[in-house]
Amino acid sequence: MIAKEMKSYEKVERYDTEMTDAIAENYKEIINNLGEDVNREGIVSTPVRAAKAMQYLTHGYGLDPLQILKSALFTEDHRQMIVVKDIEVYSMCEHHMLPFFGKAHVAYIPNGQIVGLSKIPRIVDAFARRMQVQERLTDQIKDCIQEALNPLGVAVVIEAQHMCMQMRGIQKQNSVTTTSSFTGAFEKDKTRKEFISLISNKFS
């Protein structure tokens, strides 16, 4: 029975052929300019693979985070803090086109409406899968939730490691960058401390 159900699922990836070809040609030129043989067996298919990878890593441009949230709003008289923490973040630094990755912690206090919980990680991903800086990413997530739900407050904290700091430049492998952004009730010290406490605690 389980095997039957597994056969009914198929992951399909679709890429714009024209865009893939154009990006692949650019990668081919870059590889050649770096001094590598673009016709070598291990590299001959690399430009196309890299073109597809880059399209996937930046597919957030084709997503509308605000509509993602608005597609799952529900009327609910709950006015306590809702926290979704440890959301995996993978993004691309716009300065060096190297990855940065880590975790996002998001909270809001409803004001008559709640959103389906899965939509919060979805909008994090929608904004992260673009050329980004961590500071802007943090604000975009906060602003999107504020606009869609008009809650009593929103809090976003992102902790990330940046490969542009670890692989090149200053090469500090253990450095972590933390950014935060708050609105409404979370601008009050007591509420903000409660949020920080909740995302810091590890529940067993």
Stockholm file with secondary structure:
# STOCKHOLM 1.0

chainA/1-204         MIAKEMKSYEKVERYDTEMTDAIAENYKEIINNLGEDVNREGIVSTPVRAAKAMQYLTHGYGLDPLQILKSALFTEDHRQMIVVKDIEVYSMCEHHMLPFFGKAHVAYIPNGQIVGLSKIPRIVDAFARRMQVQERLTDQIKDCIQEALNPLGVAVVIEAQHMCMQMRGIQKQNSVTTTSSFTGAFEKDKTRKEFISLISNKFS
#=GR chainA/1-204 SS CHHHHHHTCCCCCCCCHHHHHHHHHHHHHHHHHTTCCTTSTTTTTHHHHHHHHHHHHTGGGGCCHHHHHHTTEEECCCCSCEEEEEEEEEEEETTTSCEEEEEEEEEEECSSEEECTTHHHHHHHHHHSSEECHHHHHHHHHHHHHHHHCCSEEEEEEEEEEHHHHTSTTCCTTCCEEEEEECGGGGSHHHHHHHHHHHHCCCC
#=GC SS_cons         CHHHHHHTCCCCCCCCHHHHHHHHHHHHHHHHHTTCCTTSTTTTTHHHHHHHHHHHHTGGGGCCHHHHHHTTEEECCCCSCEEEEEEEEEEEETTTSCEEEEEEEEEEECSSEEECTTHHHHHHHHHHSSEECHHHHHHHHHHHHHHHHCCSEEEEEEEEEEHHHHTSTTCCTTCCEEEEEECGGGGSHHHHHHHHHHHHCCCC
//
